[in-house]
Amino acid sequence: MLASGLIFMLGYFCITLEHKLKTHKSAIALFIASVLWIMAAFSGIPHEIVIEKLHHTGGEIFGLIVFLLAAMTIVETLIHFRFFDIVRSKIAAIGLADRGQFLLISTLTFFFSALLDNLTVTIIMIQIARRFFSSERLFAVVVGIVIVANAGGAWSPIGDVTTIMLWLAGKFSAIQIITEWFLPSLAMWITSTLMIAQRLSKKSWGGEKVETVTLSWQEKIIITVAFGSFVLPIIMNIVHLPPYLGLLLGLGIMWLLIEYFKHWTTGFSDNQETSLEKLLQKTDLSSIKFFIGILLAVGALEATGLLELLSHSLFGSAPSDIRIIAGSVLMGLVSAVVDNVPLTALAIVIIHVTNPQLWVLTALTVGTGGSLLLIGSVSGVVASGMVPELTFGKYFQIASLPVLLGYFIGVGVWAIQYYFLF
């Protein structure tokens, strides 16, 4: 049991050093997952129990991976059919000053990241921001986008991997995460955005000119169906069916429409080469493999009983609400250093509580605490790659106070709801 824990920690340490080791984190995650399950099989646990737990873990992973693959493909479709080009041209046409442009971009980021995944929204919004800002102004805007994308993804069941994992694990319903976490996320968004906006002047922007984009009627229908697809998982959840069936239904409808428009309508010639197979190839499959490896590894630790021992040590056999709340707030701050995927996977296993409101807090803290450091969230890591001049120190200088203040204000709003409203 102890050896399994040491191997997991060593593997995760290597994951954090993937750039220095020049080894992709997905490879490390898959390796340690396989090793841990082999160790579990030879640990003295009855073979039938190991197989049963492996099948159970695989079933949970299947639902998450199918959901993520379908969601990523739909998002790639939106990008391919120039939805975000339309957004960029509309922003440019308004002609706001620097601060106004940032506030508009921040608003769009907050709501888009609740519907689409926050990683994709971060990439798109940074691409848009680079058209309007440069130098130190761009650094502030990029930091704001990372913070807001994480905050926006936290109040939606499909906005972040953290909330998707907890939602699919049955820790809260879609309605609960939306109604109980929207106001805390909103408080975090407003606090951080207003503080960062003070770094920007009110003078007119000096970005590049953006050409007007016109969509065909077929493209408009496809975009509408793509957005409608993200509502279907919630409907499936309401009728007690797996949420991924909703996304698969939407993806299937969209796929059929694309094939129909390609072969049976006119005016769709620019996209004759469009196919869902090619769009699927553009999705971040390496991240999918990382999720598989991490979740399998955590499942192996659970099979050996290590996580049950850890849960008892941290929270006791009957943890109080205060202990759970303090633990969730602390985990949120730890997520600035530790990736939120394994942290969430561990939380699902070691926190023995059925109150969905407490799980909503966990989704918030783990999903947003990573904004404190540039390496604390996948959005921040992607931002550092897109804007190499944004160093670790510059990010922390801009983000530290807005993130910490917004984080604790958000937790405070949640506490008011928990103790006085819900």
TAVEN-V58742 format. One record per helix or strand of 2 or more residues. SS is the DSSP state (helix for helix, strand for strand). FROM is the first residue (numbers start at 1). LEN is the number of residues. If there is no record, write none. Layout:
# TAVEN-V58742
SS,FROM,LEN
SS,FROM,LEN
This chain:
# TAVEN-V58742
helix,2,15
helix,18,4
helix,25,17
helix,47,34
helix,83,12
helix,98,18
helix,118,12
helix,135,20
helix,161,8
helix,174,24
helix,217,22
helix,243,22
helix,269,3
helix,276,6
helix,285,19
helix,306,10
helix,321,14
helix,340,11
helix,356,17
helix,378,9
helix,392,30
